[in-house]
Amino acid sequence: MAQVLVVCTGNVCRSPIAEGLLRRAFGAKLGANAPQVASAGTMGWTGSAADPSSVAAAAERGVDISGHRARELEPADIDGSALILGMAIEHAHAVVAEVPEARSRTFTLKELVRLVESLPEVHEAPPERRLSERVAAADRLRAQGFAGNPRDDEIMDPLGMSLEAFRAVATELDGWCSRLAVGLFGRAEAPAASGTSRS
């Protein structure tokens, strides 16, 4: 079960790109200790491949999502995730409508970035605790009336648009995902593995 779940509508455009970018960004911070990332859709086209333009735009940013297959959001996905990220407010609302207890760990991507960037710097909690502690702190800040900008919380849905639109979405997601990784896990990069080989 994924520790971080990215949610959009069809799970063929935005969320697969975000899933790949978050996996890379978290891996750069924590290496093998990085949380697992998955994605799903509120109206997921189960079994469908990622949109070819999503695959192309992600590849241009160094992320391979060619093997992605869409999944529909299930309560078990929500229950098993330490963090749920909607690509738009409607997706966060759909998660909470499905599992009300998940509200404290459900945000839009942009909302959570703004929250964690307003928190004190990351302390030296072990990697396995860092995610849950930062998410809980962000939720407390939100409950205190943190002044975000909910009108700007959406990542545009590029479905049916040109490749240029997908490139713009991938560029935007890359920036927000990188900022989230820093906000959750700090600026330090994971030490390079030594004496290991990949098969």
Secondary structure by P-SEA (a helix, b strand, c coil): cccbbbbcccccccaaaaaaaaaaaaaacccccccccccccccccccccccaaaaaaaaaaccccccbbbbcccaaaaaaccbbbbccaaaaaaaaaaccccccccccaaaaaaaaaaccccccccccaaaaaaaaaaaaaaaaccccccccccccccccccaaaaaaaaaaaaaaaaaaaaacccccccccccccccc
